Amino acid sequence: MNIDEIKKILVIGAGTMGHSIAQVYAQKGIEVNLVDLNQKKLKHAITLIKSNLNTLAKFGRVPHDEISVIIKRIHLFTEIANAAKETNLAMEAVNEKVDIKKKVFSQLDKYCSEDAIIASNTSGLDIFSIADVKQPERLIIHHWCAPPHIIPLVEIVPSPNTSQEIIKFSTKLMESLGKKPVVLKKFFHNFIVNHIQSVIYVQVYEMLKKGWATAEQIDLAVKANLGLRIPILGVVQTQDFTGLDLVLDKQKEFRINRNYPQVEELVKKGHFGVKSGKGFYDYGGRSEAEILKKRDEYCLQILETLEKLNTFKPI
């Protein structure tokens, strides 16, 4: 299947994720059948989509005169049977409950054409063991992040049965929508972002429980530190800038009961990160000063923007 062959898609669930995913496809010029059992939720979805589009238009992401045209591409349904007709892709975005998921996938398998891709937005449930479809090779996860009409990341997760053609097509499709797809090697609960966030939240609630810091203090600390660095370096490359030898030294000094074999192996090879020219990343022979200068320029640009927006204060 070619990207140009996607003329109509089906989105199941008009809630937080579903309405916004439908909007992204409609912005691309694709007809969308949006399904939800709740008629009020469908009407509310259109209200939210209009608001989303007006916000995007304010920032030049969508022309104002195209908003009504985009909305007209979204067709509302309260049942799957008719909505599934002539759709090339079915996107499930319903509640994270096993019984609901099973019912939805059963209907998708029944009413969608045999060559339609069946995708899920889940990150917490192993839909590959839940969904009973006749052609498991067309089943895949497209995990969007909130808000889908803004956040670029989409985590693409196949099962061992998912065809390579579907994986490659999914990647190209997301790229055509302006997204940044990351294809995972296998299913694991929560995937990359939520996996990291879940660990952060454990520590946050522990600090709140023990009264070590207030909610406002924690958020300010994150905004004024991680909020500057992570958009530029991510979390792995940050270690390269810290120095992988220092990462190991801290582990020994504070007797942290964790093992970092990847870091140990790099340090043994003399790859300490930015200061040695190699770490998790290869810095292509650039000098440490040159690399640090680039980081600092990016950090200052972000800092100026955050200060201008006054985002260090709570919304």
N, C-alpha and C positions, 0 to 999 in steps of 0.2 A: 504493500500500500504506500502511495506517495502522499506527502503532506497536502497537496492540492486536492486530493480525493476526499479529504475531510470536509464535508459540506454541512453536516448536521450532527450535533452530539446530544447526549442525554445526561442530565445531571439529576441525581436523586438526592433530595434534601435541600431545602431552601433556607437553612439556618446560617450560622456565623460563617461557615466555610463555603457552603454550596452556592449561595447567592453571589458571592464574590468570584468564585471560580467560573460560574456561568457568565458573569460580566466580562472576564478576561477573554473568553472565547468569542463572545459577541463583539468585543472591541476589535478582534482579529478578522471580523467579517463572517464568522461562522454562525449558522442558525443554531439556537439552543432550545431544547425542550426541558424546562425546569419542572420537576415533579415534587410535590409535597402533599401529604394527606390533609394538611391544614390549609384551607383556602385563605384564612387571614394571614398566615405566615407567608404565603405566596405574594399577597398584595403588599405586605410589609417589606418583602424582599425587593420588590420594584422600587419602593420608596427609598430603601437603603442604596440600591444601585444608582438611582438618580443623584443622591447625595454624594456617593463615591465619585461619580463621573464629573460632577461639578467641582469637586475638590481637585481631581486630576487636571481638569481644564484650567483651574486657577494657576496651576504650576506648569502649564503648557504641555501636558502629557496627552491630552485629548482635545481636539478642536471643539469649541462650544457648539458649533452648528451640526456636529455629528452625534450629539448626545441622544436626540430623539430617534435617530436612525439605529443606533446601537441598541436602545431599549426595545425597538420594534423587532429585533432579531431574537428576543427572548420570549418564548411561548410557554404559557402556564398550564399545567396539568395536575390533576389530583389522583391519577392512576397511571401505572407503567405501561399497560397493554398498548394503548394508542400512541403514547409518547415515544415508545421504542421503535416505531416504524421508521425505516430508512435512515436510522442513525448509525454512524460509523464507529462511535466510541460511547460507552456508557461509563459515567463517573459516579461512583457511590460516595456520598458524603452525609450519611445518616448517623444517628447516635451510636456511641461505642458500646453497643450491647449485642451479645452473640446471637440471641434469638431474632433480633431485628435484622442484623446483617444476613443471617441465613435465609430469611424470608425474601429479602431484597435480591440476593444473588440467585435464588431459585426462580424468581420472576424474570430477572435479566436473562438467565439462561433459556427461559421459555419463550420470551417475546423478542429478544434481539436477534438479528440475523447471525448466521454461523460465522461470518467473517468479521463481526464487530469485536473490537477490543473491549474487554471488561476490566475496569480499573477501580481501585479503592483509594480513599484518602486517609485510611487508618494509619496510625503509628503504634498503637498499643495492642492490637489484636492480630493474630496470625490468620489472616483471611484465607491463606492457602490450605489450612486445615479445616476451615469453617465452610468455605464456599464449595458447593457441589455443582460443578459445571461440566458439561459433556466434553469440552475442549479446554483443559487446564493450561494448554500452551498459550492461550490468549489472555490469561489472567495475570494482572500485574498491579503493583501499587504505585500511584502517583501521589506522594505525600506533599501537599502544599502547606505553606506556613502563613499564619495570620498576620496582617491582612493579605490575602492572596493577590489582590489587585495592586499591591505595592511591593511586597517582599519578593525578591528575585528567586530565592531558592525553591527548588522542587526536588525532593528525594525520590529517586526511582528505584523500586525494590522488586526484583523478580523472584520467582521460586525456581527450584531446579527444573521444573517442567516448562517454565516460560520460554517461548522461542526467542532465539537471538534476533530474529526479524522484528519481533514486537519490542524488544529492549532498544534496539537501534532506532526504530520508528518513534518510540516514546521520547527518546533523547532529542531527536530532530524536531519533534512536535513542540516540546518545551522551549527549545531554542528559537523556534519560529514565533513563539508567543513573547519572546524577550526575556525568558527565564534563564536561570543558571542551574541546569540539572546536574545532580550528583548521583551516579549509578552505584548502588551498594552491591557488594559481592554476594551477600546473602541476607535473609531476614534475621533481624535481631530486634527485640522489643525497644521501642522508642526511637530507634535510628540514631543518627548522629546528634542533631541539635537537642532533641528532647532528652537524650541520654545524658548529655552534658548538663542541661538545665536541671534535671532531676537531682544530680549530685549537688549542684549549687543550692537548690531549695532545701535540701537536708541540712546543710550548714547554716543557711539563713534562719530556719525555724529553730535550730539549736541555739543560736545566738540570742534570738528573741525570747526563747523559753528561759534561758539562764540570765536574761537581763543584761547581757554584755553590751548591747547597743540597741538603740531605738530603730524603728522602721525607717525613719527619715535619715538617720546617720548611716545606715547600711546602704540605702539607695544613693545618697550623696557620695559615699566612698566609691561605689561602683561606677557611678557616672563620671566622677572626677579622676578616675584611674583606668579601669578596664574599658570604660566607654570611649576613651580616646585611643587606646592601643589595639583593642580587638578588631575594629573595622579595618585597620591597616595590616596587622600582623597575624590575626587569628589567634589560636591558642598554642599551636605547635611551634610556629615560627617565633613566637614570643620567647620560647626556651632558647632558641639560637641567639637571640639578643641578650638574654640573661647570661649565657655561657653554659654549655652543657657540663663543663668541669665543675662549675659552681653549683649546678643543680645536684650533682652527685655529692659534693662536699656538704651541702646543706642536709642532704639525706643522712649522711654519717654523723654530722655534728649534732643534729637534733634527734638522732636515733629514730627516724621515721620508719615505721615497719612496712615499707613498700619496696618493691624491687622494680627497677627500670632497666631491663636488659637491653633495650634499644639504645638508651643513653650510654650505658656502660660500653657497649660495642663501638659506638661512635667515638667516645673518649679514648678508648684503647688505640684507635686508628689516628688519634690526634686531631679529630674533627670536633672542635669546641663550639662551632657556630660562626657568628659573624666575624669574630676576631681572628679566626684561622682560615676563613674563606669557605669553610664547609661545615655543615652540621646535618640537621634534617634536610636542609636545602643547600644547593650548590650555588655560590654567589658569583660564579663566572669570572674569578680573577680580579674582581673589583676590590679596592682598598676598604678597610674598615671605616675610614673617615667618609668615604663616598657613600657607603651604605647607610651610615648613621645620619648623614646629611639628608638623604632622601626620606628616611623615617621621620626626622624632625620637621621637614617641610610639610609632610602630610599631617603630622600631629598638630602643627600650628594652624593649618587650614581648618581642621576639624574643630580645634579649640576656639578659634575666632567665630566659627559658625554657631557653636553651642553657647558661647558668651553672648553673641548677638541675639539669639533666640531666648536667652535666659532659661535654658533647660535644666540648669543645676537646681532650680527650685521645682517643687512638685507641681504637676499640671493641675 
